[in-house]
Amino acid sequence: MKRHWNARSLTTATIVVLSCCLRAHSAAAQGIDESSIRFSGDGGKVPAAGGRASGGPTPRLSDGAPNLGRIEIGKGAWLPKEFTNYLDILVDPPKSQGLPFQPWAKALREYRYNVTSDSEEPGSFCLPLPEPQPYMRAGVHPIEFIQLPEQKRILQLMEFPGHVWRDIFMDGRPHPPKAVLEDSPTFMGHSVGHWEGDTLVVDTVGFNEGTWIDKDGDPHTSQMHVIEKFTRTSLNNLHLEATIDDPGAYTRPWTVAQDLAWGPDWAIKEYMCQSNNRYQEGYVRRTGGATGTGNAGAEWGHGHPAKGIFLGEWGPNAAKQDRLLVLLDWDGGAVVGTINPGPRAVPITKAELNPDAWTLHIEGGAAAARVVLDGKFENLTWLGRSLVGTYTQGNERGTFKITRQY
């Protein structure tokens, strides 16, 4: 009798265990309920950041590091909040002082904001956004971090403007040499990171000049250096602090900060900004087919206006015109370069930009070889901007027009 009871009890226990296993398997087989996932196209409202303690303690990975990503399988992402310019979240210097623009950068920002922000903003042409602009671009376009500690890197995925990502290398490598970065700059730069306590610190350099750093037109140059600090202060709150140091466009480093809310039922979807993008079609129609923001070569076109290779003609009259090539660069403090490089090269000795009128005065050479160019920019924010004006070369006087190639 006792043996029979034990056997029956064992059978009952086995059934209970099997039932539990079957229920678990059934739940696993069901996977994530796709109907409960929210995407940027569903008109969802971005929740406000809940504060440093929102939702409970910070989740962690098995190695103890803060988990900056999903806490359940299949869904969850950070939701940007829209700020059209960094003044809204500026913490250093005080907002009352504004961003510490160099004069040309402030003038260019105002020109973009008042004249071209609705027609030439690079993000609208699907160009990748430099950090930290993705966190200011509501839509809603979620952002996700995927931590790969065994590979010593973190992937950051951004839905806008068309499935872009960046690698944050956590293996202690340095940035590539300056010459390499200058030879092959990228839209999002080269990022290395490390942990300082529970804060992920990301250091990024090597940006090209193909973007604005916000929707209102704040400029940057290839000298931009960004340091971001990410702290998941709780389950539902990510604190971001970013310092932008760009001596080419600003007089000092400046810092912004904001909190992002966690969307537990959100996920990144396939978002192809390039497909059927009518924005550039309208731009080409408005500008008569001129070279604009969305065209090839955009990565070289949005820094200091007097930077690039300008090619055209000059001469005393319309019947007598010679080729004119001017190489211009901006070192953060002065415009430098060469007029007609090669056997007839004239090094530039002085160059003055007047951002109030967008005129450029250039001097080079000496005595009979002295050249003076006085020009005014046309189509200032186009990639193919032109400099048009008058010149003197020795005793000769005439007109010139040179157009930026890249």
C-alpha positions as CSV (number, residue, x, y, z in Angstrom):
1,M,0.0,0.0,0.0
2,K,2.8,2.4,0.9
3,R,4.7,1.6,-2.2
4,H,1.6,2.2,-4.3
5,W,1.0,5.7,-2.6
6,N,4.6,6.7,-3.3
7,A,4.3,5.7,-7.0
8,R,1.1,7.6,-7.3
9,S,2.6,10.7,-5.6
10,L,5.6,10.5,-7.9
11,T,3.2,10.3,-10.9
12,T,1.3,13.4,-9.6
13,A,4.5,15.3,-9.1
14,T,5.7,14.4,-12.5
15,I,2.5,15.7,-14.0
16,V,2.8,18.9,-12.1
17,V,6.4,19.4,-13.3
18,L,5.5,18.6,-16.9
19,S,2.5,20.9,-16.7
20,C,4.8,23.8,-15.6
21,C,7.3,23.0,-18.3
22,L,4.6,22.9,-20.9
23,R,3.2,26.2,-19.7
24,A,6.7,27.8,-19.8
25,H,7.3,26.3,-23.3
26,S,4.0,27.6,-24.5
27,A,4.7,31.1,-23.2
28,A,8.1,31.0,-24.8
29,A,6.6,29.7,-28.1
30,Q,4.2,32.6,-28.1
31,G,7.1,35.1,-28.1
32,I,6.5,38.8,-27.8
33,D,3.0,40.1,-28.6
34,E,3.8,42.4,-31.5
35,S,0.5,44.2,-31.0
36,S,1.8,45.6,-27.7
37,I,4.9,47.1,-29.3
38,R,4.8,50.8,-30.1
39,F,6.7,52.4,-33.1
40,S,7.4,55.9,-34.2
41,G,4.7,55.8,-36.8
42,D,1.8,55.1,-34.5
43,G,1.4,58.6,-33.2
44,G,2.4,57.7,-29.7
45,K,3.1,60.4,-27.3
46,V,6.6,60.6,-25.7
47,P,6.3,60.3,-22.0
48,A,8.0,62.9,-19.9
49,A,11.2,61.8,-18.1
50,G,10.1,60.6,-14.7
51,G,13.1,61.8,-12.7
52,R,16.2,60.2,-11.2
53,A,14.4,57.5,-9.3
54,S,11.6,56.7,-11.7
55,G,10.5,53.1,-12.0
56,G,12.8,51.7,-9.4
57,P,16.6,50.8,-9.2
58,T,18.9,50.7,-12.2
59,P,19.0,47.3,-13.9
60,R,22.4,45.6,-14.2
61,L,24.1,43.1,-16.3
62,S,25.6,39.9,-14.9
63,D,29.0,41.6,-14.5
64,G,27.4,44.3,-12.4
65,A,27.6,47.1,-15.0
66,P,24.5,49.2,-15.5
67,N,22.3,47.9,-18.2
68,L,21.6,50.8,-20.6
69,G,19.3,48.7,-22.8
70,R,16.3,46.3,-22.7
71,I,15.3,44.6,-19.5
72,E,12.9,42.2,-21.2
73,I,13.1,40.3,-24.5
74,G,11.9,42.0,-27.6
75,K,11.0,45.6,-26.6
76,G,12.1,48.7,-24.8
77,A,14.0,51.8,-26.0
78,W,14.9,55.4,-25.0
79,L,12.7,58.1,-26.3
80,P,14.2,61.5,-27.4
81,K,12.6,64.7,-26.5
82,E,12.5,67.5,-29.1
83,F,14.7,70.5,-28.6
84,T,15.3,72.5,-31.7
85,N,18.4,74.2,-30.3
86,Y,20.9,73.5,-27.5
87,L,20.0,76.8,-25.7
88,D,17.0,74.9,-24.3
89,I,19.1,72.5,-22.3
90,L,22.3,74.5,-21.9
91,V,23.9,74.2,-18.4
92,D,27.3,75.7,-18.9
93,P,27.6,78.6,-19.6
94,P,24.3,79.8,-18.1
95,K,21.4,80.1,-20.5
96,S,21.5,83.9,-20.1
97,Q,24.9,84.0,-21.8
98,G,23.9,81.8,-24.7
99,L,26.2,79.6,-26.7
100,P,29.8,80.9,-27.0
101,F,29.8,81.4,-30.8
102,Q,32.7,82.7,-32.8
103,P,31.3,85.7,-34.7
104,W,31.1,83.8,-38.1
105,A,29.4,80.9,-36.4
106,K,26.7,83.1,-34.8
107,A,26.1,84.9,-38.1
108,L,25.8,81.6,-40.0
109,R,23.5,80.2,-37.4
110,E,21.2,83.2,-37.7
111,Y,21.3,83.0,-41.5
112,R,20.4,79.4,-41.5
113,Y,17.6,79.9,-38.9
114,N,16.0,82.8,-40.7
115,V,16.6,81.9,-44.3
116,T,17.3,78.2,-45.0
117,S,16.3,76.1,-42.0
118,D,13.1,75.0,-43.7
119,S,14.9,74.1,-47.0
120,E,18.4,73.0,-46.3
121,E,18.5,71.3,-42.8
122,P,20.7,68.2,-43.5
123,G,18.8,65.8,-41.3
124,S,15.8,66.3,-43.6
125,F,17.9,65.0,-46.4
126,C,18.5,61.8,-44.4
127,L,22.1,62.6,-43.5
128,P,23.3,61.1,-40.2
129,L,23.1,63.3,-37.1
130,P,26.3,64.0,-35.0
131,E,26.1,63.4,-31.3
132,P,24.3,64.5,-29.3
133,Q,21.6,65.7,-31.7
134,P,19.9,62.2,-31.9
135,Y,18.6,62.7,-28.4
136,M,16.9,66.0,-29.4
137,R,15.1,64.6,-32.4
138,A,11.6,63.6,-31.4
139,G,9.3,62.1,-33.9
140,V,9.1,59.6,-32.1
141,H,12.4,57.9,-33.1
142,P,13.7,55.6,-30.4
143,I,17.3,54.9,-29.5
144,E,18.8,51.7,-28.1
145,F,22.0,50.6,-26.6
146,I,23.3,47.0,-27.0
147,Q,26.1,46.2,-24.6
148,L,28.5,43.5,-25.8
149,P,31.0,43.1,-22.9
150,E,32.6,40.0,-24.3
151,Q,33.5,42.0,-27.4
152,K,34.3,45.1,-25.4
153,R,32.1,47.4,-27.4
154,I,28.6,49.0,-27.2
155,L,26.3,49.4,-30.2
156,Q,24.1,52.5,-30.3
157,L,21.1,52.1,-32.6
158,M,19.2,55.1,-33.8
159,E,16.0,54.9,-35.9
160,F,16.3,58.4,-37.5
161,P,17.3,59.3,-40.1
162,G,17.3,55.9,-41.6
163,H,18.7,53.1,-39.4
164,V,22.1,54.5,-38.4
165,W,24.3,53.2,-35.7
166,R,27.7,53.7,-34.1
167,D,30.3,51.5,-32.4
168,I,31.5,52.7,-29.0
169,F,34.8,50.8,-28.4
170,M,35.4,49.8,-24.8
171,D,38.7,48.0,-25.3
172,G,41.0,50.9,-24.3
173,R,42.0,51.7,-27.9
174,P,43.0,55.3,-28.6
175,H,41.5,57.4,-31.4
176,P,43.2,57.0,-34.8
177,P,46.0,59.5,-35.5
178,K,44.9,63.1,-36.3
179,A,46.1,62.7,-39.9
180,V,43.9,59.6,-40.4
181,L,40.8,61.4,-38.9
182,E,41.4,64.4,-41.1
183,D,41.8,62.2,-44.2
184,S,38.6,60.2,-43.6
185,P,36.2,62.1,-41.2
186,T,32.7,60.6,-40.7
187,F,29.3,62.0,-39.9
188,M,29.2,60.4,-36.5
189,G,32.9,60.4,-35.7
190,H,35.1,57.8,-33.9
191,S,33.9,56.9,-30.4
192,V,35.7,55.3,-27.5
193,G,34.2,54.7,-24.1
194,H,34.9,53.7,-20.5
195,W,33.0,53.4,-17.3
196,E,33.4,55.9,-14.5
197,G,31.5,54.3,-11.7
198,D,28.0,53.8,-13.1
199,T,28.4,56.4,-15.8
200,L,29.4,55.6,-19.4
201,V,31.8,58.2,-20.7
202,V,32.0,58.4,-24.5
203,D,34.7,60.4,-26.3
204,T,34.1,61.2,-30.0
205,V,36.3,63.0,-32.6
206,G,36.8,62.8,-36.3
207,F,33.6,64.5,-37.5
208,N,33.1,65.7,-41.0
209,E,31.3,69.0,-41.7
210,G,28.3,67.5,-43.4
211,T,25.8,68.4,-40.7
212,W,24.3,71.1,-38.4
213,I,24.4,70.1,-34.8
214,D,20.8,71.0,-34.3
215,K,17.7,71.7,-36.4
216,D,18.0,75.5,-35.9
217,G,21.4,75.7,-37.7
218,D,24.2,75.7,-35.1
219,P,27.4,75.0,-37.0
220,H,30.4,73.0,-36.2
221,T,33.8,72.3,-37.8
222,S,35.9,69.2,-38.2
223,Q,37.7,70.2,-35.0
224,M,34.6,69.3,-32.9
225,H,35.3,67.0,-29.9
226,V,32.3,65.6,-28.0
227,I,32.3,64.0,-24.6
228,E,29.0,62.4,-23.5
229,K,28.2,61.0,-20.1
230,F,25.3,58.5,-19.8
231,T,23.9,57.5,-16.4
232,R,20.9,55.2,-16.0
233,T,19.8,56.7,-12.7
234,S,16.8,54.3,-12.4
235,L,14.8,51.9,-14.4
236,N,13.0,54.6,-16.4
237,N,15.5,57.5,-16.5
238,L,18.7,58.1,-18.6
239,H,20.6,61.2,-17.7
240,L,22.7,62.6,-20.6
241,E,25.4,65.2,-20.2
242,A,27.3,66.3,-23.3
243,T,30.2,68.7,-23.7
244,I,31.0,70.2,-27.1
245,D,34.5,71.5,-27.6
246,D,34.9,73.0,-31.1
247,P,37.5,75.8,-31.2
248,G,36.8,76.2,-34.9
249,A,33.3,77.5,-34.2
250,Y,33.1,78.4,-30.5
251,T,35.2,80.4,-28.1
252,R,35.0,77.8,-25.3
253,P,33.6,74.4,-24.5
254,W,29.9,74.2,-23.6
255,T,27.7,71.6,-21.9
256,V,24.1,70.6,-22.3
257,A,22.1,68.1,-20.2
258,Q,18.8,66.4,-20.2
259,D,16.9,63.2,-19.1
260,L,15.4,60.7,-21.5
261,A,12.4,58.5,-20.6
262,W,12.4,54.8,-21.0
263,G,9.6,53.4,-23.3
264,P,9.2,49.8,-22.0
265,D,6.8,48.9,-24.9
266,W,8.7,50.7,-27.6
267,A,11.0,49.3,-30.3
268,I,13.0,50.6,-33.2
269,K,11.4,49.8,-36.5
270,E,12.7,49.9,-40.1
271,Y,12.7,53.6,-41.0
272,M,14.0,54.4,-44.4
273,C,14.3,58.1,-44.7
274,Q,15.9,57.8,-48.1
275,S,13.0,56.0,-49.7
276,N,10.5,58.3,-51.5
277,N,12.1,61.4,-49.9
278,R,10.3,64.3,-51.5
279,Y,12.3,66.8,-49.5
280,Q,15.1,67.0,-51.9
281,E,12.8,67.0,-54.9
282,G,11.2,70.2,-53.5
283,Y,14.7,71.6,-52.8
284,V,15.8,71.0,-56.4
285,R,12.7,72.6,-57.7
286,R,13.1,75.7,-55.5
287,T,16.8,76.2,-56.3
288,G,16.6,75.4,-60.0
289,G,18.7,72.3,-59.8
290,A,21.6,73.9,-58.0
291,T,23.9,71.8,-55.8
292,G,22.4,71.6,-52.4
293,T,22.6,69.9,-49.0
294,G,21.3,66.5,-50.1
295,N,23.7,66.0,-53.0
296,A,26.9,64.0,-53.1
297,G,29.7,65.6,-51.3
298,A,27.6,67.0,-48.5
299,E,30.0,65.7,-45.9
300,W,32.4,68.5,-46.9
301,G,29.9,71.4,-47.1
302,H,28.7,72.8,-43.8
303,G,31.6,74.2,-41.8
304,H,33.2,77.6,-42.2
305,P,31.9,79.2,-45.4
306,A,35.4,80.1,-46.6
307,K,36.7,76.6,-46.6
308,G,37.1,74.4,-49.6
309,I,38.4,74.3,-53.2
310,F,37.0,77.2,-55.2
311,L,37.3,77.1,-59.0
312,G,36.3,79.7,-61.6
313,E,37.7,82.5,-63.7
314,W,39.0,86.0,-63.5
315,G,40.0,88.7,-66.1
316,P,39.9,92.4,-67.0
317,N,36.8,91.9,-69.2
318,A,34.4,89.3,-70.4
319,A,36.5,88.5,-73.5
320,K,39.7,87.8,-71.5
321,Q,39.2,85.3,-68.7
322,D,41.7,82.9,-67.2
323,R,41.3,80.0,-64.8
324,L,41.3,80.9,-61.1
325,L,41.7,78.3,-58.4
326,V,41.7,79.3,-54.7
327,L,42.3,76.8,-51.9
328,L,40.8,78.0,-48.6
329,D,41.0,76.5,-45.1
330,W,39.9,77.5,-41.7
331,D,42.2,76.8,-38.8
332,G,39.9,78.0,-36.1
333,G,41.4,81.5,-35.9
334,A,42.2,82.5,-39.5
335,V,41.4,81.8,-43.1
336,V,44.5,80.4,-44.8
337,G,45.3,79.0,-48.3
338,T,46.7,79.5,-51.7
339,I,45.8,81.3,-54.9
340,N,46.5,79.3,-58.1
341,P,48.6,76.5,-56.5
342,G,51.4,75.3,-58.8
343,P,54.0,77.3,-60.7
344,R,52.0,80.5,-60.3
345,A,51.2,79.9,-56.6
346,V,50.4,82.9,-54.5
347,P,50.3,82.1,-50.8
348,I,47.5,84.0,-49.0
349,T,48.9,86.4,-46.4
350,K,45.7,87.9,-45.2
351,A,42.0,87.0,-45.3
352,E,39.1,88.7,-43.6
353,L,35.6,87.5,-43.5
354,N,32.8,90.0,-42.7
355,P,29.9,87.8,-41.5
356,D,27.5,90.8,-41.3
357,A,27.7,91.3,-45.1
358,W,29.2,87.8,-46.0
359,T,32.1,89.4,-47.8
360,L,35.6,88.0,-48.0
361,H,38.8,90.1,-48.5
362,I,41.9,88.1,-49.5
363,E,45.5,89.3,-50.0
364,G,48.5,87.4,-51.3
365,G,52.0,87.8,-52.7
366,A,53.9,91.1,-53.0
367,A,55.0,93.8,-55.4
368,A,54.1,92.9,-59.0
369,A,52.7,89.5,-57.9
370,R,50.4,91.0,-55.3
371,V,46.8,89.8,-55.6
372,V,43.8,91.2,-53.8
373,L,40.4,89.6,-54.1
374,D,37.2,91.3,-52.7
375,G,34.2,89.1,-53.0
376,K,30.7,88.5,-51.7
377,F,29.2,85.0,-51.1
378,E,26.3,83.9,-53.3
379,N,24.1,81.0,-52.2
380,L,25.9,81.0,-48.9
381,T,24.7,77.7,-47.5
382,W,24.7,75.7,-50.7
383,L,27.5,73.2,-51.2
384,G,28.2,74.9,-54.5
385,R,28.4,78.4,-53.0
386,S,30.2,81.1,-55.0
387,L,32.4,84.0,-54.2
388,V,31.9,86.9,-56.7
389,G,33.7,90.3,-56.8
390,T,36.6,92.3,-58.1
391,Y,40.4,91.8,-58.0
392,T,43.7,93.4,-58.6
393,Q,46.8,91.6,-59.7
394,G,49.7,94.0,-60.0
395,N,48.4,96.8,-62.2
396,E,45.5,94.7,-63.6
397,R,42.0,95.1,-62.4
398,G,38.9,93.0,-63.2
399,T,36.2,90.7,-61.9
400,F,36.1,87.1,-60.8
401,K,33.7,84.4,-59.8
402,I,34.8,81.2,-58.2
403,T,32.5,78.3,-57.1
404,R,33.1,75.8,-54.3
405,Q,33.8,72.3,-55.7
406,Y,34.1,70.4,-52.4
